[in-house]
Amino acid sequence: MEHMENGIPNTGSKHFYYKHSGAFSPIGIMIILVTGLIGTSILSTIYGFASLYIPFIYINFLLTAGLGFGTGSLIGFGAKIGKLRNTTILTLLSLIFGIFVLYSSWVIWLFVLFERELLLFNPLHIISAIEFLAIEGAWEMFGFVPTGLFLYAIWLLEAIVIIGASVFGARSFLSGVAFCEDCNSWAKYTYVLPPLQHSTNHEFLRNMLEQGNFSVLSELKEADNSAFFTSVQLSGCNECSNFFLLSVTSIENTKDSKGEDKTKATQIIENLIIDKKEFDSIKEWGENSVQANVNLA
Ligand SMILES: [Zn+2]
């Protein structure tokens, strides 16, 4: 228990958040393009076949969202490998590949629909085929065949979901991660402190931490509630000793009206840049408070 009494010292200086530098390389872009092209060709082929042969509308909707998210994840994965630190370029690429996967899934879907005898690659021909199908309808849902404007609305919604999920999926890959520009690699080190007491005053915690008043964390003490707590994560570059970050999240586990578990995670600070001394003192306090727990047990 002795260590618990020693809090984390304050440094009292203004701290800033990590932001992607915006850097990228032609090789990195190439990696994303290759990953994207191979991946979307496979995904759209699966989707084109599956959406025609699976008659369940809900599963189809999940497939649609999955196609977009899968595409975005591939772009995000390529961006991680290719060391892309530019969110604008990432968004643009995921938008382009979202449109491309939509196009190629139409190619495959029409190919399967027309008894695998007609491969339309020209977008103008695809649009003509869509206009032709909209007259009579192409499939049944809830016992009726959608046609005309209603069918166009469904196809538009499908397009929005695919492209939107692609952008969302790609961006989620680069959010929360940090890159050490000195070592030219992603920061891989993480250490999660034992859960601390839950705090409802997020604004206060954020202001204190941004001002370098890290003792607010040790003052919270260890959590005695496994459903409501504050999670503290240290991260940094494990190749050099001058890139350290602090993230703090408020976790609230509750049950919804149906009695199912629900976790609400509120990010209080994400990737606040700290120095080695601050990193060491927070980590040491975290390890010692665990130690205190073990001794008590
Ligand atoms: Zn480094």
Residues whose N, C-alpha, C, O or C-beta is under 5 A from the ligand:
A	BS01	ZN	C180 D182 C183 C237 E239 C240 F243
